[in-house]
């Protein structure tokens, strides 16, 4: 995900890239959405909140 959605869009700071590789995004979304965890899109996390898409976070 990091190579195709973050680095490919011009993020070059290795600290950001490494942080995104280490972040367990799948642990932050409901189980039924985990298959979508590493797609470049926001996902609902409950309580009318979303986790931002990875590129925006990077």
DOMARZA-944345 format. One record per residue: residue in three letters; residue number from 1; x, y, z of N, C-alpha, C in turn. Coordinates in steps of 0.001 Angstrom, whole numbers. Layout:
N
<rest: ala nr: NUM n.east: X n.north: Y n.up: Z ca.east: X ca.north: Y ca.up: Z c.east: X c.north: Y c.up: Z>
...
end
This chain:
58
<rest: unk nr: 1 n.east: 819 n.north: -1179 n.up: 0 ca.east: 0 ca.north: 0 ca.up: 0 c.east: 864 c.north: 1244 c.up: 0>
<rest: unk nr: 2 n.east: 1902 n.north: 1255 n.up: 775 ca.east: 2739 ca.north: 2452 ca.up: 877 c.east: 3399 c.north: 2770 c.up: -455>
<rest: unk nr: 3 n.east: 3931 n.north: 1796 n.up: -1118 ca.east: 4608 ca.north: 2026 ca.up: -2397 c.east: 3647 c.north: 2543 c.up: -3456>
<rest: unk nr: 4 n.east: 2473 n.north: 1961 n.up: -3533 ca.east: 1539 ca.north: 2300 ca.up: -4606 c.east: 700 c.north: 3540 c.up: -4334>
<rest: unk nr: 5 n.east: 437 n.north: 3853 n.up: -3082 ca.east: -465 ca.north: 4978 ca.up: -2828 c.east: 200 c.north: 6188 c.up: -2205>
<rest: unk nr: 6 n.east: 1326 n.north: 6000 n.up: -1559 ca.east: 1957 ca.north: 7125 ca.up: -864 c.east: 3230 c.north: 7554 c.up: -1580>
<rest: unk nr: 7 n.east: 4190 n.north: 6666 n.up: -1700 ca.east: 5441 ca.north: 7018 ca.up: -2373 c.east: 5198 c.north: 7373 c.up: -3838>
<rest: unk nr: 8 n.east: 4271 n.north: 6692 n.up: -4489 ca.east: 3985 ca.north: 6974 ca.up: -5897 c.east: 3408 c.north: 8365 c.up: -6104>
<rest: unk nr: 9 n.east: 2831 n.north: 8934 n.up: -5069 ca.east: 2259 ca.north: 10282 ca.up: -5166 c.east: 3237 c.north: 11362 c.up: -4736>
<rest: unk nr: 10 n.east: 4471 n.north: 10985 n.up: -4497 ca.east: 5489 ca.north: 11990 ca.up: -4240 c.east: 5924 c.north: 12167 c.up: -2802>
<rest: unk nr: 11 n.east: 5393 n.north: 11378 n.up: -1879 ca.east: 5865 ca.north: 11467 ca.up: -494 c.east: 7240 c.north: 10816 c.up: -453>
<rest: unk nr: 12 n.east: 8255 n.north: 11577 n.up: -75 ca.east: 9633 ca.north: 11082 ca.up: -114 c.east: 10288 c.north: 10985 c.up: 1261>
<rest: unk nr: 13 n.east: 9690 n.north: 11577 n.up: 2252 ca.east: 10270 ca.north: 11553 ca.up: 3599 c.east: 10234 c.north: 10121 c.up: 4130>
<rest: unk nr: 14 n.east: 11403 n.north: 9535 n.up: 4308 ca.east: 11493 ca.north: 8142 ca.up: 4739 c.east: 10893 c.north: 7915 c.up: 6122>
<rest: unk nr: 15 n.east: 10887 n.north: 8932 n.up: 6964 ca.east: 10252 ca.north: 8787 ca.up: 8282 c.east: 8750 c.north: 8585 c.up: 8128>
<rest: unk nr: 16 n.east: 8157 n.north: 9308 n.up: 7212 ca.east: 6720 ca.north: 9159 ca.up: 6956 c.east: 6433 c.north: 7795 c.up: 6342>
<rest: unk nr: 17 n.east: 7219 n.north: 7412 n.up: 5370 ca.east: 7018 ca.north: 6127 ca.up: 4704 c.east: 7158 c.north: 4975 c.up: 5693>
<rest: unk nr: 18 n.east: 8175 n.north: 5013 n.up: 6530 ca.east: 8357 ca.north: 3950 ca.up: 7517 c.east: 7229 c.north: 3932 c.up: 8546>
<rest: unk nr: 19 n.east: 6786 n.north: 5097 n.up: 8969 ca.east: 5673 ca.north: 5163 ca.up: 9927 c.east: 4408 c.north: 4566 c.up: 9319>
<rest: unk nr: 20 n.east: 4154 n.north: 4859 n.up: 8067 ca.east: 2969 ca.north: 4312 ca.up: 7408 c.east: 3081 c.north: 2797 c.up: 7243>
<rest: unk nr: 21 n.east: 4279 n.north: 2303 n.up: 7043 ca.east: 4468 ca.north: 845 ca.up: 6931 c.east: 4255 c.north: 151 c.up: 8274>
<rest: unk nr: 22 n.east: 4575 n.north: 834 n.up: 9354 ca.east: 4441 ca.north: 230 ca.up: 10681 c.east: 3043 c.north: 363 c.up: 11274>
<rest: unk nr: 23 n.east: 2261 n.north: 1304 n.up: 10791 ca.east: 936 ca.north: 1563 ca.up: 11370 c.east: -14 c.north: 391 c.up: 11093>
<rest: unk nr: 24 n.east: -563 n.north: -214 n.up: 12141 ca.east: -1478 ca.north: -1348 ca.up: 11962 c.east: -2900 c.north: -867 c.up: 11659>
<rest: unk nr: 25 n.east: -3096 n.north: -304 n.up: 10493 ca.east: -4384 ca.north: 286 ca.up: 10127 c.east: -5541 c.north: -706 c.up: 10294>
<rest: unk nr: 26 n.east: -5293 n.north: -1981 n.up: 10023 ca.east: -6350 ca.north: -2988 ca.up: 10137 c.east: -6868 c.north: -3131 c.up: 11572>
<rest: unk nr: 27 n.east: -6082 n.north: -2732 n.up: 12549 ca.east: -6513 ca.north: -2820 ca.up: 13945 c.east: -7390 c.north: -1641 c.up: 14362>
<rest: unk nr: 28 n.east: -7516 n.north: -647 n.up: 13498 ca.east: -8242 ca.north: 571 ca.up: 13839 c.east: -9627 c.north: 650 c.up: 13216>
<rest: unk nr: 29 n.east: -9987 n.north: -339 n.up: 12433 ca.east: -11300 ca.north: -335 ca.up: 11784 c.east: -12102 c.north: -1547 c.up: 12258>
<rest: unk nr: 30 n.east: -13418 n.north: -1476 n.up: 12132 ca.east: -14241 ca.north: -2629 ca.up: 12511 c.east: -13852 c.north: -3876 c.up: 11714>
<rest: unk nr: 31 n.east: -14026 n.north: -5017 n.up: 12335 ca.east: -13619 ca.north: -6281 ca.up: 11722 c.east: -14203 c.north: -6475 c.up: 10325>
<rest: unk nr: 32 n.east: -15448 n.north: -6080 n.up: 10128 ca.east: -16080 ca.north: -6294 ca.up: 8822 c.east: -15481 c.north: -5422 c.up: 7716>
<rest: unk nr: 33 n.east: -14662 n.north: -4442 n.up: 8067 ca.east: -14023 ca.north: -3576 ca.up: 7070 c.east: -12524 c.north: -3826 c.up: 6932>
<rest: unk nr: 34 n.east: -12000 n.north: -4775 n.up: 7670 ca.east: -10548 ca.north: -4991 ca.up: 7666 c.east: -9990 c.north: -5329 c.up: 6299>
<rest: unk nr: 35 n.east: -10778 n.north: -5965 n.up: 5477 ca.east: -10272 ca.north: -6290 ca.up: 4130 c.east: -10017 c.north: -5028 c.up: 3311>
<rest: unk nr: 36 n.east: -10578 n.north: -3914 n.up: 3732 ca.east: -10395 ca.north: -2637 ca.up: 3045 c.east: -9384 c.north: -1728 c.up: 3747>
<rest: unk nr: 37 n.east: -8776 n.north: -2201 n.up: 4806 ca.east: -7934 ca.north: -1361 ca.up: 5663 c.east: -6838 c.north: -610 c.up: 4936>
<rest: unk nr: 38 n.east: -6248 n.north: -1215 n.up: 3943 ca.east: -5094 ca.north: -599 ca.up: 3292 c.east: -5422 c.north: 2 c.up: 1925>
<rest: unk nr: 39 n.east: -6706 n.north: 143 n.up: 1652 ca.east: -7114 ca.north: 862 ca.up: 445 c.east: -6976 c.north: 2354 c.up: 725>
<rest: unk nr: 40 n.east: -6756 n.north: 3119 n.up: -311 ca.east: -6561 ca.north: 4561 ca.up: -134 c.east: -7913 c.north: 5280 c.up: -111>
<rest: unk nr: 41 n.east: -8629 n.north: 5067 n.up: 977 ca.east: -9928 ca.north: 5713 ca.up: 1169 c.east: -10231 c.north: 5783 c.up: 2657>
<rest: unk nr: 42 n.east: -11039 n.north: 6753 n.up: 3055 ca.east: -11426 ca.north: 6815 ca.up: 4463 c.east: -12374 c.north: 5666 c.up: 4789>
<rest: unk nr: 43 n.east: -12353 n.north: 5241 n.up: 6041 ca.east: -13239 ca.north: 4166 ca.up: 6480 c.east: -13922 c.north: 4572 c.up: 7778>
<rest: unk nr: 44 n.east: -15172 n.north: 4162 n.up: 7958 ca.east: -15854 ca.north: 4463 ca.up: 9215 c.east: -15248 c.north: 3648 c.up: 10354>
<rest: unk nr: 45 n.east: -15115 n.north: 4271 n.up: 11514 ca.east: -14573 ca.north: 3576 ca.up: 12684 c.east: -15552 c.north: 3596 c.up: 13852>
<rest: unk nr: 46 n.east: -16761 n.north: 4053 n.up: 13595 ca.east: -17789 ca.north: 4093 ca.up: 14633 c.east: -17954 c.north: 5482 c.up: 15208>
<rest: unk nr: 47 n.east: -19003 n.north: 5656 n.up: 15948 ca.east: -19305 ca.north: 6920 ca.up: 16622 c.east: -19300 c.north: 8106 c.up: 15653>
<rest: unk nr: 48 n.east: -19801 n.north: 7869 n.up: 14432 ca.east: -19855 ca.north: 8906 ca.up: 13393 c.east: -18486 c.north: 9496 c.up: 13065>
<rest: unk nr: 49 n.east: -17440 n.north: 8680 n.up: 13164 ca.east: -16071 ca.north: 9100 ca.up: 12871 c.east: -15505 c.north: 8238 c.up: 11748>
<rest: unk nr: 50 n.east: -14475 n.north: 8752 n.up: 11080 ca.east: -13777 ca.north: 7972 ca.up: 10058 c.east: -12276 c.north: 8037 c.up: 10300>
<rest: unk nr: 51 n.east: -11584 n.north: 7042 n.up: 9779 ca.east: -10129 ca.north: 7084 ca.up: 9721 c.east: -9808 c.north: 7612 c.up: 8321>
<rest: unk nr: 52 n.east: -8961 n.north: 8608 n.up: 8250 ca.east: -8655 ca.north: 9240 ca.up: 6963 c.east: -7942 c.north: 8285 c.up: 6026>
<rest: unk nr: 53 n.east: -8018 n.north: 8585 n.up: 4737 ca.east: -7317 ca.north: 7749 ca.up: 3773 c.east: -5813 c.north: 7886 c.up: 3997>
<rest: unk nr: 54 n.east: -5041 n.north: 6812 n.up: 3763 ca.east: -3610 ca.north: 6818 ca.up: 4050 c.east: -2836 c.north: 7969 c.up: 3411>
<rest: unk nr: 55 n.east: -3136 n.north: 8323 n.up: 2176 ca.east: -2387 ca.north: 9401 ca.up: 1528 c.east: -2569 c.north: 10720 c.up: 2265>
<rest: unk nr: 56 n.east: -3750 n.north: 11005 n.up: 2739 ca.east: -4009 ca.north: 12244 ca.up: 3471 c.east: -3229 c.north: 12252 c.up: 4784>
<rest: unk nr: 57 n.east: -3170 n.north: 11118 n.up: 5451 ca.east: -2419 ca.north: 11025 ca.up: 6709 c.east: -933 c.north: 11247 c.up: 6456>
<rest: unk nr: 58 n.east: -411 n.north: 10640 n.up: 5384 ca.east: 1014 ca.north: 10774 ca.up: 5065 c.east: 1346 c.north: 12213 c.up: 4740>
end
